Amino acid sequence: MDKRLLDILVCPVTKGPLIYDKKNAELISCSARLAYPIRDDIPVMLEDEARRMESDEVEQYRA
């Protein structure tokens, strides 16, 4: 994931920052509790395509 792209992208729901999870190929929005998939190096920034996250899963990214 290009660092410059990550600096520009925000969560479409909350307009908050995103965390890149390379292992799972996702962009994480802690405030929305959503994980946006990255397919073929392209972030899919649609709420309907995002995976809902549990509270304990979100907490691991807030460290």
mmCIF file as gemmi writes it, N, C-alpha and C atoms, coordinates in Angstrom:
data_model
loop_
_atom_site.group_PDB
_atom_site.id
_atom_site.type_symbol
_atom_site.label_atom_id
_atom_site.label_alt_id
_atom_site.label_comp_id
_atom_site.label_asym_id
_atom_site.label_entity_id
_atom_site.label_seq_id
_atom_site.pdbx_PDB_ins_code
_atom_site.Cartn_x
_atom_site.Cartn_y
_atom_site.Cartn_z
_atom_site.occupancy
_atom_site.B_iso_or_equiv
_atom_site.pdbx_formal_charge
_atom_site.auth_seq_id
_atom_site.auth_asym_id
_atom_site.pdbx_PDB_model_num
ATOM 1 N N . MET Axp A 1 ? 0.853 -1.178 0 1 0 ? 1 A 1
ATOM 2 C CA . MET Axp A 1 ? 0 0 0 1 0 ? 1 A 1
ATOM 3 C C . MET Axp A 1 ? 0.893 1.234 0 1 0 ? 1 A 1
ATOM 4 N N . ASP Axp A 2 ? 0.651 2.106 -0.918 1 0 ? 2 A 1
ATOM 5 C CA . ASP Axp A 2 ? 1.415 3.347 -1.069 1 0 ? 2 A 1
ATOM 6 C C . ASP Axp A 2 ? 1.134 4.275 0.121 1 0 ? 2 A 1
ATOM 7 N N . LYS Axp A 3 ? 2.182 4.704 0.792 1 0 ? 3 A 1
ATOM 8 C CA . LYS Axp A 3 ? 2.055 5.579 1.971 1 0 ? 3 A 1
ATOM 9 C C . LYS Axp A 3 ? 1.319 6.877 1.62 1 0 ? 3 A 1
ATOM 10 N N . ARG Axp A 4 ? 1.572 7.415 0.444 1 0 ? 4 A 1
ATOM 11 C CA . ARG Axp A 4 ? 0.895 8.668 0.045 1 0 ? 4 A 1
ATOM 12 C C . ARG Axp A 4 ? -0.599 8.458 -0.101 1 0 ? 4 A 1
ATOM 13 N N . LEU Axp A 5 ? -0.999 7.312 -0.639 1 0 ? 5 A 1
ATOM 14 C CA . LEU Axp A 5 ? -2.418 7.004 -0.772 1 0 ? 5 A 1
ATOM 15 C C . LEU Axp A 5 ? -3.051 6.837 0.601 1 0 ? 5 A 1
ATOM 16 N N . LEU Axp A 6 ? -2.363 6.149 1.492 1 0 ? 6 A 1
ATOM 17 C CA . LEU Axp A 6 ? -2.881 5.946 2.84 1 0 ? 6 A 1
ATOM 18 C C . LEU Axp A 6 ? -3.059 7.27 3.574 1 0 ? 6 A 1
ATOM 19 N N . ASP Axp A 7 ? -2.18 8.24 3.327 1 0 ? 7 A 1
ATOM 20 C CA . ASP Axp A 7 ? -2.295 9.557 3.949 1 0 ? 7 A 1
ATOM 21 C C . ASP Axp A 7 ? -3.532 10.313 3.468 1 0 ? 7 A 1
ATOM 22 N N . ILE Axp A 8 ? -3.976 10.02 2.247 1 0 ? 8 A 1
ATOM 23 C CA . ILE Axp A 8 ? -5.121 10.719 1.66 1 0 ? 8 A 1
ATOM 24 C C . ILE Axp A 8 ? -6.449 10.071 2.03 1 0 ? 8 A 1
ATOM 25 N N . LEU Axp A 9 ? -6.468 8.742 2.082 1 0 ? 9 A 1
ATOM 26 C CA . LEU Axp A 9 ? -7.714 8.022 2.322 1 0 ? 9 A 1
ATOM 27 C C . LEU Axp A 9 ? -8.226 8.204 3.744 1 0 ? 9 A 1
ATOM 28 N N . VAL Axp A 10 ? -9.538 8.323 3.878 1 0 ? 10 A 1
ATOM 29 C CA . VAL Axp A 10 ? -10.204 8.369 5.176 1 0 ? 10 A 1
ATOM 30 C C . VAL Axp A 10 ? -11.409 7.435 5.113 1 0 ? 10 A 1
ATOM 31 N N . CYS Axp A 11 ? -11.93 7.101 6.258 1 0 ? 11 A 1
ATOM 32 C CA . CYS Axp A 11 ? -13.129 6.272 6.328 1 0 ? 11 A 1
ATOM 33 C C . CYS Axp A 11 ? -14.298 7.051 5.721 1 0 ? 11 A 1
ATOM 34 N N . PRO Axp A 12 ? -15.006 6.463 4.769 1 0 ? 12 A 1
ATOM 35 C CA . PRO Axp A 12 ? -16.134 7.17 4.163 1 0 ? 12 A 1
ATOM 36 C C . PRO Axp A 12 ? -17.309 7.381 5.111 1 0 ? 12 A 1
ATOM 37 N N . VAL Axp A 13 ? -17.359 6.632 6.192 1 0 ? 13 A 1
ATOM 38 C CA . VAL Axp A 13 ? -18.452 6.757 7.157 1 0 ? 13 A 1
ATOM 39 C C . VAL Axp A 13 ? -18.168 7.854 8.173 1 0 ? 13 A 1
ATOM 40 N N . THR Axp A 14 ? -16.969 7.813 8.777 1 0 ? 14 A 1
ATOM 41 C CA . THR Axp A 14 ? -16.642 8.747 9.867 1 0 ? 14 A 1
ATOM 42 C C . THR Axp A 14 ? -15.702 9.872 9.446 1 0 ? 14 A 1
ATOM 43 N N . LYS Axp A 15 ? -15.097 9.737 8.278 1 0 ? 15 A 1
ATOM 44 C CA . LYS Axp A 15 ? -14.068 10.673 7.793 1 0 ? 15 A 1
ATOM 45 C C . LYS Axp A 15 ? -12.817 10.641 8.669 1 0 ? 15 A 1
ATOM 46 N N . GLY Axp A 16 ? -12.67 9.573 9.445 1 0 ? 16 A 1
ATOM 47 C CA . GLY Axp A 16 ? -11.521 9.413 10.328 1 0 ? 16 A 1
ATOM 48 C C . GLY Axp A 16 ? -10.38 8.671 9.652 1 0 ? 16 A 1
ATOM 49 N N . PRO Axp A 17 ? -9.246 8.567 10.339 1 0 ? 17 A 1
ATOM 50 C CA . PRO Axp A 17 ? -8.053 7.911 9.775 1 0 ? 17 A 1
ATOM 51 C C . PRO Axp A 17 ? -8.241 6.404 9.64 1 0 ? 17 A 1
ATOM 52 N N . LEU Axp A 18 ? -7.424 5.812 8.789 1 0 ? 18 A 1
ATOM 53 C CA . LEU Axp A 18 ? -7.446 4.376 8.557 1 0 ? 18 A 1
ATOM 54 C C . LEU Axp A 18 ? -6.087 3.781 8.909 1 0 ? 18 A 1
ATOM 55 N N . ILE Axp A 19 ? -6.101 2.534 9.333 1 0 ? 19 A 1
ATOM 56 C CA . ILE Axp A 19 ? -4.884 1.805 9.663 1 0 ? 19 A 1
ATOM 57 C C . ILE Axp A 19 ? -4.737 0.675 8.656 1 0 ? 19 A 1
ATOM 58 N N . TYR Axp A 20 ? -3.561 0.575 8.054 1 0 ? 20 A 1
ATOM 59 C CA . TYR Axp A 20 ? -3.299 -0.46 7.06 1 0 ? 20 A 1
ATOM 60 C C . TYR Axp A 20 ? -2.924 -1.76 7.753 1 0 ? 20 A 1
ATOM 61 N N . ASP Axp A 21 ? -3.691 -2.8 7.493 1 0 ? 21 A 1
ATOM 62 C CA . ASP Axp A 21 ? -3.397 -4.142 7.996 1 0 ? 21 A 1
ATOM 63 C C . ASP Axp A 21 ? -2.898 -4.973 6.815 1 0 ? 21 A 1
ATOM 64 N N . LYS Axp A 22 ? -1.591 -5.044 6.682 1 0 ? 22 A 1
ATOM 65 C CA . LYS Axp A 22 ? -0.981 -5.728 5.544 1 0 ? 22 A 1
ATOM 66 C C . LYS Axp A 22 ? -1.307 -7.219 5.547 1 0 ? 22 A 1
ATOM 67 N N . LYS Axp A 23 ? -1.272 -7.832 6.709 1 0 ? 23 A 1
ATOM 68 C CA . LYS Axp A 23 ? -1.489 -9.273 6.829 1 0 ? 23 A 1
ATOM 69 C C . LYS Axp A 23 ? -2.858 -9.686 6.281 1 0 ? 23 A 1
ATOM 70 N N . ASN Axp A 24 ? -3.883 -8.904 6.587 1 0 ? 24 A 1
ATOM 71 C CA . ASN Axp A 24 ? -5.247 -9.227 6.161 1 0 ? 24 A 1
ATOM 72 C C . ASN Axp A 24 ? -5.701 -8.455 4.932 1 0 ? 24 A 1
ATOM 73 N N . ALA Axp A 25 ? -4.831 -7.626 4.382 1 0 ? 25 A 1
ATOM 74 C CA . ALA Axp A 25 ? -5.148 -6.798 3.205 1 0 ? 25 A 1
ATOM 75 C C . ALA Axp A 25 ? -6.439 -6.01 3.44 1 0 ? 25 A 1
ATOM 76 N N . GLU Axp A 26 ? -6.41 -5.208 4.517 1 0 ? 26 A 1
ATOM 77 C CA . GLU Axp A 26 ? -7.574 -4.406 4.884 1 0 ? 26 A 1
ATOM 78 C C . GLU Axp A 26 ? -7.129 -3.029 5.372 1 0 ? 26 A 1
ATOM 79 N N . LEU Axp A 27 ? -8.04 -2.072 5.263 1 0 ? 27 A 1
ATOM 80 C CA . LEU Axp A 27 ? -7.874 -0.767 5.883 1 0 ? 27 A 1
ATOM 81 C C . LEU Axp A 27 ? -8.877 -0.708 7.024 1 0 ? 27 A 1
ATOM 82 N N . ILE Axp A 28 ? -8.37 -0.434 8.217 1 0 ? 28 A 1
ATOM 83 C CA . ILE Axp A 28 ? -9.173 -0.494 9.435 1 0 ? 28 A 1
ATOM 84 C C . ILE Axp A 28 ? -9.612 0.893 9.86 1 0 ? 28 A 1
ATOM 85 N N . SER Axp A 29 ? -10.915 1.034 10.118 1 0 ? 29 A 1
ATOM 86 C CA . SER Axp A 29 ? -11.462 2.247 10.723 1 0 ? 29 A 1
ATOM 87 C C . SER Axp A 29 ? -11.92 1.883 12.123 1 0 ? 29 A 1
ATOM 88 N N . CYS Axp A 30 ? -11.127 2.274 13.119 1 0 ? 30 A 1
ATOM 89 C CA . CYS Axp A 30 ? -11.47 1.951 14.508 1 0 ? 30 A 1
ATOM 90 C C . CYS Axp A 30 ? -12.766 2.652 14.934 1 0 ? 30 A 1
ATOM 91 N N . SER Axp A 31 ? -12.938 3.889 14.518 1 0 ? 31 A 1
ATOM 92 C CA . SER Axp A 31 ? -14.119 4.642 14.942 1 0 ? 31 A 1
ATOM 93 C C . SER Axp A 31 ? -15.414 4.07 14.363 1 0 ? 31 A 1
ATOM 94 N N . ALA Axp A 32 ? -15.377 3.522 13.172 1 0 ? 32 A 1
ATOM 95 C CA . ALA Axp A 32 ? -16.574 2.935 12.55 1 0 ? 32 A 1
ATOM 96 C C . ALA Axp A 32 ? -16.663 1.431 12.794 1 0 ? 32 A 1
ATOM 97 N N . ARG Axp A 33 ? -15.581 0.84 13.323 1 0 ? 33 A 1
ATOM 98 C CA . ARG Axp A 33 ? -15.496 -0.605 13.529 1 0 ? 33 A 1
ATOM 99 C C . ARG Axp A 33 ? -15.716 -1.359 12.225 1 0 ? 33 A 1
ATOM 100 N N . LEU Axp A 34 ? -15.047 -0.86 11.17 1 0 ? 34 A 1
ATOM 101 C CA . LEU Axp A 34 ? -15.144 -1.476 9.851 1 0 ? 34 A 1
ATOM 102 C C . LEU Axp A 34 ? -13.754 -1.776 9.306 1 0 ? 34 A 1
ATOM 103 N N . ALA Axp A 35 ? -13.662 -2.85 8.525 1 0 ? 35 A 1
ATOM 104 C CA . ALA Axp A 35 ? -12.43 -3.22 7.84 1 0 ? 35 A 1
ATOM 105 C C . ALA Axp A 35 ? -12.729 -3.244 6.346 1 0 ? 35 A 1
ATOM 106 N N . TYR Axp A 36 ? -12.12 -2.307 5.624 1 0 ? 36 A 1
ATOM 107 C CA . TYR Axp A 36 ? -12.332 -2.201 4.188 1 0 ? 36 A 1
ATOM 108 C C . TYR Axp A 36 ? -11.324 -3.085 3.464 1 0 ? 36 A 1
ATOM 109 N N . PRO Axp A 37 ? -11.79 -3.946 2.56 1 0 ? 37 A 1
ATOM 110 C CA . PRO Axp A 37 ? -10.87 -4.857 1.868 1 0 ? 37 A 1
ATOM 111 C C . PRO Axp A 37 ? -10.004 -4.138 0.835 1 0 ? 37 A 1
ATOM 112 N N . ILE Axp A 38 ? -8.85 -4.729 0.575 1 0 ? 38 A 1
ATOM 113 C CA . ILE Axp A 38 ? -7.974 -4.272 -0.503 1 0 ? 38 A 1
ATOM 114 C C . ILE Axp A 38 ? -7.89 -5.432 -1.488 1 0 ? 38 A 1
ATOM 115 N N . ARG Axp A 39 ? -8.388 -5.199 -2.703 1 0 ? 39 A 1
ATOM 116 C CA . ARG Axp A 39 ? -8.41 -6.249 -3.722 1 0 ? 39 A 1
ATOM 117 C C . ARG Axp A 39 ? -7.555 -5.813 -4.905 1 0 ? 39 A 1
ATOM 118 N N . ASP Axp A 40 ? -6.612 -6.638 -5.276 1 0 ? 40 A 1
ATOM 119 C CA . ASP Axp A 40 ? -5.704 -6.329 -6.391 1 0 ? 40 A 1
ATOM 120 C C . ASP Axp A 40 ? -5.038 -4.969 -6.188 1 0 ? 40 A 1
ATOM 121 N N . ASP Axp A 41 ? -4.61 -4.692 -4.954 1 0 ? 41 A 1
ATOM 122 C CA . ASP Axp A 41 ? -3.942 -3.442 -4.568 1 0 ? 41 A 1
ATOM 123 C C . ASP Axp A 41 ? -4.842 -2.213 -4.663 1 0 ? 41 A 1
ATOM 124 N N . ILE Axp A 42 ? -6.152 -2.407 -4.724 1 0 ? 42 A 1
ATOM 125 C CA . ILE Axp A 42 ? -7.1 -1.291 -4.79 1 0 ? 42 A 1
ATOM 126 C C . ILE Axp A 42 ? -8.013 -1.351 -3.566 1 0 ? 42 A 1
ATOM 127 N N . PRO Axp A 43 ? -8.01 -0.303 -2.722 1 0 ? 43 A 1
ATOM 128 C CA . PRO Axp A 43 ? -8.904 -0.27 -1.568 1 0 ? 43 A 1
ATOM 129 C C . PRO Axp A 43 ? -10.363 -0.152 -2.025 1 0 ? 43 A 1
ATOM 130 N N . VAL Axp A 44 ? -11.204 -0.984 -1.46 1 0 ? 44 A 1
ATOM 131 C CA . VAL Axp A 44 ? -12.638 -0.939 -1.747 1 0 ? 44 A 1
ATOM 132 C C . VAL Axp A 44 ? -13.295 -0.165 -0.601 1 0 ? 44 A 1
ATOM 133 N N . MET Axp A 45 ? -13.534 1.116 -0.832 1 0 ? 45 A 1
ATOM 134 C CA . MET Axp A 45 ? -13.988 2.012 0.231 1 0 ? 45 A 1
ATOM 135 C C . MET Axp A 45 ? -15.511 2.16 0.238 1 0 ? 45 A 1
ATOM 136 N N . LEU Axp A 46 ? -16.204 1.039 0.201 1 0 ? 46 A 1
ATOM 137 C CA . LEU Axp A 46 ? -17.662 1.018 0.237 1 0 ? 46 A 1
ATOM 138 C C . LEU Axp A 46 ? -18.118 0.377 1.544 1 0 ? 46 A 1
ATOM 139 N N . GLU Axp A 47 ? -19.024 1.045 2.239 1 0 ? 47 A 1
ATOM 140 C CA . GLU Axp A 47 ? -19.499 0.526 3.52 1 0 ? 47 A 1
ATOM 141 C C . GLU Axp A 47 ? -20.119 -0.862 3.366 1 0 ? 47 A 1
ATOM 142 N N . ASP Axp A 48 ? -20.827 -1.084 2.274 1 0 ? 48 A 1
ATOM 143 C CA . ASP Axp A 48 ? -21.462 -2.384 2.038 1 0 ? 48 A 1
ATOM 144 C C . ASP Axp A 48 ? -20.459 -3.521 1.838 1 0 ? 48 A 1
ATOM 145 N N . GLU Axp A 49 ? -19.253 -3.192 1.407 1 0 ? 49 A 1
ATOM 146 C CA . GLU Axp A 49 ? -18.208 -4.191 1.18 1 0 ? 49 A 1
ATOM 147 C C . GLU Axp A 49 ? -17.332 -4.406 2.419 1 0 ? 49 A 1
ATOM 148 N N . ALA Axp A 50 ? -17.439 -3.521 3.39 1 0 ? 50 A 1
ATOM 149 C CA . ALA Axp A 50 ? -16.589 -3.583 4.584 1 0 ? 50 A 1
ATOM 150 C C . ALA Axp A 50 ? -17.049 -4.684 5.535 1 0 ? 50 A 1
ATOM 151 N N . ARG Axp A 51 ? -16.103 -5.196 6.269 1 0 ? 51 A 1
ATOM 152 C CA . ARG Axp A 51 ? -16.374 -6.223 7.276 1 0 ? 51 A 1
ATOM 153 C C . ARG Axp A 51 ? -16.568 -5.544 8.635 1 0 ? 51 A 1
ATOM 154 N N . ARG Axp A 52 ? -17.628 -5.912 9.323 1 0 ? 52 A 1
ATOM 155 C CA . ARG Axp A 52 ? -17.874 -5.384 10.676 1 0 ? 52 A 1
ATOM 156 C C . ARG Axp A 52 ? -16.89 -6.038 11.642 1 0 ? 52 A 1
ATOM 157 N N . MET Axp A 53 ? -16.374 -5.235 12.572 1 0 ? 53 A 1
ATOM 158 C CA . MET Axp A 53 ? -15.389 -5.74 13.528 1 0 ? 53 A 1
ATOM 159 C C . MET Axp A 53 ? -15.97 -5.739 14.938 1 0 ? 53 A 1
ATOM 160 N N . GLU Axp A 54 ? -15.574 -6.714 15.734 1 0 ? 54 A 1
ATOM 161 C CA . GLU Axp A 54 ? -15.964 -6.784 17.139 1 0 ? 54 A 1
ATOM 162 C C . GLU Axp A 54 ? -15.097 -5.832 17.96 1 0 ? 54 A 1
ATOM 163 N N . SER Axp A 55 ? -15.585 -5.428 19.111 1 0 ? 55 A 1
ATOM 164 C CA . SER Axp A 55 ? -14.877 -4.473 19.973 1 0 ? 55 A 1
ATOM 165 C C . SER Axp A 55 ? -13.47 -4.932 20.326 1 0 ? 55 A 1
ATOM 166 N N . ASP Axp A 56 ? -13.312 -6.211 20.688 1 0 ? 56 A 1
ATOM 167 C CA . ASP Axp A 56 ? -11.989 -6.701 21.083 1 0 ? 56 A 1
ATOM 168 C C . ASP Axp A 56 ? -11.024 -6.706 19.897 1 0 ? 56 A 1
ATOM 169 N N . GLU Axp A 57 ? -11.539 -6.929 18.711 1 0 ? 57 A 1
ATOM 170 C CA . GLU Axp A 57 ? -10.692 -6.903 17.517 1 0 ? 57 A 1
ATOM 171 C C . GLU Axp A 57 ? -10.217 -5.477 17.222 1 0 ? 57 A 1
ATOM 172 N N . VAL Axp A 58 ? -11.094 -4.504 17.416 1 0 ? 58 A 1
ATOM 173 C CA . VAL Axp A 58 ? -10.746 -3.101 17.19 1 0 ? 58 A 1
ATOM 174 C C . VAL Axp A 58 ? -9.671 -2.651 18.179 1 0 ? 58 A 1
ATOM 175 N N . GLU Axp A 59 ? -9.759 -3.105 19.403 1 0 ? 59 A 1
ATOM 176 C CA . GLU Axp A 59 ? -8.825 -2.691 20.454 1 0 ? 59 A 1
ATOM 177 C C . GLU Axp A 59 ? -7.38 -3.029 20.123 1 0 ? 59 A 1
ATOM 178 N N . GLN Axp A 60 ? -7.141 -4.098 19.385 1 0 ? 60 A 1
ATOM 179 C CA . GLN Axp A 60 ? -5.749 -4.458 19.046 1 0 ? 60 A 1
ATOM 180 C C . GLN Axp A 60 ? -5.11 -3.43 18.132 1 0 ? 60 A 1
ATOM 181 N N . TYR Axp A 61 ? -5.916 -2.653 17.411 1 0 ? 61 A 1
ATOM 182 C CA . TYR Axp A 61 ? -5.383 -1.619 16.515 1 0 ? 61 A 1
ATOM 183 C C . TYR Axp A 61 ? -5.217 -0.277 17.203 1 0 ? 61 A 1
ATOM 184 N N . ARG Axp A 62 ? -5.778 -0.12 18.381 1 0 ? 62 A 1
ATOM 185 C CA . ARG Axp A 62 ? -5.712 1.169 19.088 1 0 ? 62 A 1
ATOM 186 C C . ARG Axp A 62 ? -4.458 1.32 19.927 1 0 ? 62 A 1
ATOM 187 N N . ALA Axp A 63 ? -3.621 0.34 19.938 1 0 ? 63 A 1
ATOM 188 C CA . ALA Axp A 63 ? -2.401 0.38 20.781 1 0 ? 63 A 1
ATOM 189 C C . ALA Axp A 63 ? -1.421 1.43 20.372 1 0 ? 63 A 1
